[in-house]
Amino acid sequence: MAGKTITRADLSESVYNALGLSRNESAQLVESVLEHVSAALTTGEKVKISSFGTFSVREKKGRVGRNPKTGEEAAIDPRRVLVFRPSHVLKDMIVPHSQRHDQ
């Protein structure tokens, strides 16, 4: 299931084609949006994009884990992780409601 990876350049090109801005303006617009999203997440805010999903940062506690190869216990430090929850609209576009098992 190897698909194409969408890059910043691809997003900029899409903005260029859809809005008719110059390529430079399109690239600046994409960079500005990504900077705003990154800045909000860095400060702990949630980023909700209607009909797409919500990005948030979650604090995970430290815990004791195991090395799967050796079985040896190892301390896992507390950390912050990025979480994405897709909207129902996006979920339905990817997997129709009738085929979902998470009900």
Backbone as a ProteinNet text record, in pm:
[ID]
protein_1_A
[PRIMARY]
MAGKTITRADLSESVYNALGLSRNESAQLVESVLEHVSAALTTGEKVKISSFGTFSVREKKGRVGRNPKTGEEAAIDPRRVLVFRPSHVLKDMIVPHSQRHDQ
[TERTIARY]
83	0	87.7	185.9	275.5	210.7	182.4	121.4	218.6	179.2	261.9	255.5	365.1	370.3	346	252.8	223.6	324.6	392.7	494.9	445.7	524.7	493.6	484.2	572.9	571.7	440.6	391.7	264.1	148.9	150.3	46.6	51.8	172.3	188.8	138.2	167.3	121.8	-30.8	-92.5	-238.2	-300.1	-240.2	-288	-271.3	-158.1	-131.2	-238	-270.3	-369	-511.3	-543.5	-680.3	-710.4	-612.9	-640.1	-582.4	-489.4	-432.4	-330.4	-284	-176.3	-46.9	53.8	182.9	238.2	333.9	392.4	457.3	522.6	587.8	483.4	374.3	268.3	203.2	185.3	126.5	215.9	345.9	440.7	439.7	433.7	430.1	302.5	191.4	65.2	71.1	119.7	132.1	225.5	339	433.9	370	293.4	227.9	128.1	48.6	-48.7	22.7	126.8	200.1	269	319.9	382.6	279.7	159.7	54.5	11.5	-3.1	-41.3	68.6	193.7	306.7	315.8	299.4	308.5	198.2	77.5	-34	-9.1	36.9	63.3	177.2	277.9	391.7	348.3	248.3	201.2	90.9	58.7	-39	-182	-203.5	-339.1	-378.9	-509.9	-561.6	-580.2	-564.6	-588.7	-698.7	-814.9	-929.1	-954.3	-952	-979.8	-1110.9	-1213.9	-1348.1	-1348.9	-1421.6	-1436.2	-1305.5	-1202.6	-1075.3	-1036	-1013.9	-976.9	-916.6	-871.1	-814.7	-676.2	-581.4	-445.9	-434.2	-370	-346.6	-218.7	-168.6	-48.9	-92.3	-48.3	-84.2	41.1	27	137.2	128.3	236.9	240.2	329.5	285.3	362.3	479.2	578.6	689.9	640.9	707.3	667.1	784.3	765.4	866.1	821.7	909.4	879.6	978	966.5	1057.4	1115.8	1242	1306.5	1249.1	1180.5	1116.2	1215.3	1337.5	1437.8	1494	1528.5	1595.2	1502.6	1387.3	1298	1343.1	1453.7	1508.2	1420.6	1395.8	1316.1	1396.3	1326.3	1389.9	1291.7	1344	1259.6	1228.3	1101.6	1059.3	1021.4	1091.5	1071.4	936.2	883.9	761.6	788.5	685.6	706.4	575.3	586.9	470.6	459.5	337.1	316	207.5	221.5	123.5	14.3	-110.1	-224	-311.2	-359	-452.9	-578.7	-692.8	-821.7	-896.6	-916.3	-986.8	-1134.6	-1190.9	-1334.1	-1413.7	-1542.5	-1628.5	-1637.8	-1630.7	-1635	-1515.2	-1395.9	-1275.3	-1280.4	-1324	-1335.1	-1426.1	-1540.4	-1635.3	-1579.5	-1490	-1428.2	-1328.5	-1261.6	-1159	-1220.3	-1303.4	-1369.7	-1518.4	-1601.5	-1745.6	-1797.1	-1896.1	-1952.9	-1993.1	-2045.3	-2091.6	-1976.5	-1852.5	-1738.3	-1656	-1688.7	-1611	-1635.4	-1529.2	-1539.3	-1531.9	-1513.5	-1493.9	-1625.6	-1733.5	-1863.6	-1896.8
-118	0	124.6	127.2	241.7	350.7	462.6	575.5	691.4	792.8	911.9	992.3	1051	1139.8	1282.1	1351.1	1490.7	1578.7	1665	1752.4	1896.6	1982.7	2126.5	2181.1	2134	2179.3	2138.6	2018.6	1973.4	2060.9	2093.5	2179.8	2318.3	2371.8	2503.3	2501.8	2395	2383.2	2375.6	2306.4	2298.8	2435.3	2511	2646.7	2733.5	2721.5	2796.5	2767.2	2639.7	2600.8	2642.1	2633.3	2661.5	2810.3	2888.2	3028.2	3127.2	3081.9	3173.7	3270.2	3243.9	3325.4	3289.7	3373.1	3336.8	3216.8	3148.3	3031.1	3073.4	3189.5	3239.1	3270.3	3335.3	3366.8	3238.5	3141.8	3013.3	2943.5	2943.5	2881.1	2954.9	3088.2	3166.3	3138.5	3122.6	3093.7	2958.2	2857.2	2723.9	2729	2795.1	2806.6	2878	2983.4	3058.3	2971.5	2894.9	2806.6	2702.5	2641.4	2539.1	2598.6	2720.3	2787.1	2814.4	2859.2	2885.7	2757.4	2650.2	2521.6	2475.3	2481.5	2439.4	2522.2	2653.6	2742.7	2711.6	2688.4	2657.1	2525.9	2424.8	2295.3	2303.9	2383.9	2400.9	2460.1	2548.8	2611	2530.3	2411.9	2324.3	2345.4	2429.8	2451.1	2336.1	2316.9	2221.7	2295.4	2224.3	2280.7	2197.3	2260.4	2190.2	2245	2155.7	2191.9	2123.5	2205.2	2154.6	2056.8	1948.4	1841.7	1768.7	1792.1	1723.4	1649.7	1724.7	1660.6	1757.6	1703.3	1782.8	1732.2	1824.6	1795.2	1844.8	1765.5	1809.3	1743.8	1798.9	1744.6	1681.6	1559.7	1486.5	1460.4	1474.1	1444.6	1297.1	1223.4	1083.2	1071.5	993.7	974.3	880.4	890.8	796.5	658.9	557	421.2	326.9	205.5	102	18.1	4.1	-77.1	-192.2	-269.3	-381.9	-376.2	-411.8	-427.3	-555.3	-546.4	-666.9	-776.5	-737.1	-836.3	-913.7	-839.6	-903.1	-928.1	-858.4	-870.3	-786.7	-715	-633	-509.9	-478.4	-360.9	-234.7	-130.9	-1.8	108.9	216.8	330.6	411.5	445.8	532.4	666.3	770.3	902.9	961.5	1053.7	1123.9	1203.2	1218.7	1290.4	1347.2	1435.2	1492.2	1426.1	1388.6	1325.6	1401.3	1403.2	1466.1	1364.4	1406.9	1319.7	1382.7	1299.8	1346.4	1262.6	1329.1	1260.6	1305.2	1215.6	1254.7	1282.7	1373.5	1402.5	1286.6	1284.2	1180.3	1196	1319.4	1344	1277.7	1297.8	1237	1085	1035.3	890.1	829.7	894.8	842.6	848.5	942.9	950.2	835.7	796.5	692.9	553.4	534.9	406.9	435	392.9	416.8	361.6	428.3	394.4	246.3	192.4	53.1	-47.8	-6.7	-97.1	-82.6	16.6	42.5	-59.4	-92.6	-189	-121.8	13.3	83.7	133.8	70.5	116.6	59.8
0	0	0	-86.7	-94.2	-178.1	-114.2	-183.8	-190.6	-262.8	-276	-146.7	-108.9	5.6	-41.6	23.3	-10.2	62.7	-12	44.4	50	112.2	114.4	-26.8	-112.3	-252.1	-320.4	-291.6	-347.6	-297.6	-168.6	-113.1	-177.1	-191.5	-254.5	-397.7	-469.2	-608.3	-614.8	-519.3	-514.2	-488.1	-396.9	-368.7	-492.7	-559.1	-682.1	-787.7	-806.8	-907.6	-869.4	-739.5	-696.3	-683.3	-638.2	-607.2	-707.2	-788.7	-886.7	-828.5	-706.3	-650.2	-722.7	-707.3	-765.3	-690.3	-749.5	-681.5	-549.7	-549.4	-428.2	-320.4	-357.7	-261.4	-208.9	-296.1	-255.8	-154.3	-179.4	-86.5	47.5	44.1	168	247.3	177.5	243.8	314.6	246.5	306.2	426.9	413.4	525.8	644.1	617.5	724.3	800.3	727.7	792	878.2	823.4	898.8	1021.9	1010	1125.6	1234.4	1196	1294.6	1365.2	1291	1350	1446.1	1403.3	1487.7	1614.5	1601.6	1717.7	1818.5	1769.9	1859.1	1932.6	1862.3	1925.6	2026.5	1995.1	2085.8	2219.1	2215.9	2340	2407.6	2352.2	2415.8	2369.5	2270.5	2218.9	2127.3	2113.5	2016.2	1884.2	1774.4	1641.8	1577.7	1558.6	1500.7	1361.4	1263.4	1125.2	1088.9	1071.3	1046.1	929	944.1	844.6	813.9	894.6	875.8	1002.7	1112.2	1237	1335.9	1448.3	1556	1591.7	1596.9	1641.7	1785.5	1871	2008.3	2059.6	2169.2	2233.4	2364.4	2388.3	2509.2	2591.1	2720.7	2812.5	2851.1	2831	2872.5	2995.4	3091.3	3214.3	3189	3275	3269.8	3312.8	3264.5	3300.3	3279.4	3322.2	3301.7	3182.5	3085.4	2968.1	2959.4	2855.3	2834.8	2695.1	2686.9	2557.5	2497.4	2382.7	2328.8	2288.3	2258.4	2217.8	2336.4	2443	2556.9	2675.2	2678	2792.4	2910.8	2895.8	3003.2	3026.1	3153.9	3187.2	3161	3117.5	3091.3	3127.3	3184.5	3220.1	3094.5	3078.3	2968.3	3030.6	2990.5	3047.9	3007.8	3091	3052	2924.1	2842	2716.9	2665.3	2568.6	2501.5	2365.2	2327.1	2197.3	2121	1990.8	1904	1871.7	1885.7	1862.6	1753.8	1660.6	1559.2	1567.2	1580.7	1579.7	1455.5	1360.7	1238.7	1266.6	1187.5	1200.4	1141	1171.6	1114	962.8	915.5	770.8	703.2	759.8	703.2	714.4	830	847.6	741.8	716.5	618	476.2	449.7	317.8	298.5	407.1	400.2	411.4	513.8	536.2	555.2	461.5	476.9	609	663.2	793.9	803.2	695.3	697.7	709.4	678.6	684.3	811.1	895.7	1015.8	1124.7	1198.4	1308.5	1444.9	1448.4	1575.2	1633.4	1602.8	1650.4	1784.8
[MASK]
+++++++++++++++++++++++++++++++++++++++++++++++++++++++++++++++++++++++++++++++++++++++++++++++++++++++

